[in-house]
Amino acid sequence: MERQGLEARQGEIRFRRILSEQQVEGKPGIPDEYDGAGIRAVLADRMAHTRSVMESLRARGVPLSPYLEIGAERGQRALVLENDFDSRGAAADLSFDMLASTAHYAREFGCARLPLRIVCDVYALPFLSGTLPFVFCFETLHHFPEPGPVVRELHRVLAPGGTFYFDEEPFNQALRLPLFKGSKAYSHGHRNASLLRRVVERFFAEPSCNETEFGILENHSIPLSTWRKAFEPFAEADVIVQSSRGLRHPLFGARDPLATSLSFLLGGSVYGVCRKAGSGPSVQRIEDALACPGCRVRGTEAALTWDGTAAGCAACGVRYRSKDGVLFLLDDKSLRELYPEMVGPEMVGPEVVGPEVVGTAVPAAAPDPALAGAGTADSPLPLESSSVRNASR
């Protein structure tokens, strides 16, 4: 299966860095992107939506701690779990700048507690297999050529009986004749377009956004058949196809032929709850699930020990350090390709790195043997509703 390339990953990092400087530091950036006040309003809406979703999941018996969020961007959803639901977990993203900005938004929204923030590769998550009770993401899977490999990796780290929730993922719209390039998402013209303009652009315009100009993939053409295949590893997949607020049907099982046909023509989004087969123990602390990226590249799994500033692997001797509270868990090759500035003598968090660099072998502390606790998810039910959104900032 096709995977996200290096150019797309590097573009993601560049784009998010510009956004962070623009929205957090007030520096000049991309004119048709939100400024600090604008993105704060967007984040407030996303956090409210997250509260609603997590309340629904908790009511259905889904354990919300410890959790892993991928594509966490500014950490706004993880902040909701940490501060409103007393959950503990990790916010993972490829963008250091987005994760570093979580502290800023925690202050903005009066949140006292931060998640563990991790820069990592979603194709090789730095977590031990079969350890996490709950993994989730919002508007993330469509940034990859195919969702299948990413979903399989999420399935790997889930504990037996664990739950995966996803939301706001687009699927292909067959009824579209792209005669012109549409207004950019988040531009003033797009946000203030008339109803007629929105209808015309939906059916006759090629979608446009700033991400693609940085080489980032915006894959809105994923067919429903591909989404079905992506969730095959799960024992249960309660997935809803939504083309409008009044047009919803299940992705699996008996389907209304008319609703299915309309969804095929109109496009829309998918969201749902998936459960891994079995039942069994999961970790009680997110730190106990951390795995060495270097060992994973070499085909083995080894636990990391996190001391609050760095994570060490006793198996290979590598010590992974943090910067501004964000832990870098990338293998050496990926680190050099994506964050070359992190390779060399520089300040990385509270320690000054001299000849030792992030990802270079140095003595590590003995691993924490604790892999205790138990957590199983009850069979989840499909959520009753979810808004169709396309905001990915």
HUFEN-V242542 format. One record per run of one state. SS is the DSSP state (H for helix, E for strand, - for the rest). FROM is the first residue (numbers start at 0). TO is the last residue. If there is no record, write none. Layout:
SS FROM TO
SS FROM TO
//
This chain:
- 0 4
H 5 22
- 23 34
H 35 58
- 59 65
E 66 69
- 70 74
H 75 83
- 84 87
E 88 92
- 93 94
H 95 99
- 100 100
H 101 107
- 108 114
E 115 118
- 119 120
H 121 123
- 124 125
E 126 126
- 127 130
E 131 137
- 138 139
H 140 142
- 143 146
H 147 156
E 157 170
- 171 178
E 179 183
- 184 186
H 187 190
- 191 193
H 194 203
E 204 207
- 208 208
H 209 212
- 213 222
H 223 229
- 230 234
E 235 243
- 244 245
E 246 249
- 250 255
H 256 265
- 266 266
E 267 274
- 275 284
H 285 288
E 289 290
- 291 291
H 292 296
- 297 301
E 302 305
- 306 308
E 309 312
- 313 316
E 317 322
- 323 324
E 325 327
- 328 330
H 331 337
- 338 338
H 339 341
- 342 344
E 345 347
- 348 349
E 350 352
- 353 359
E 360 360
- 361 392
//
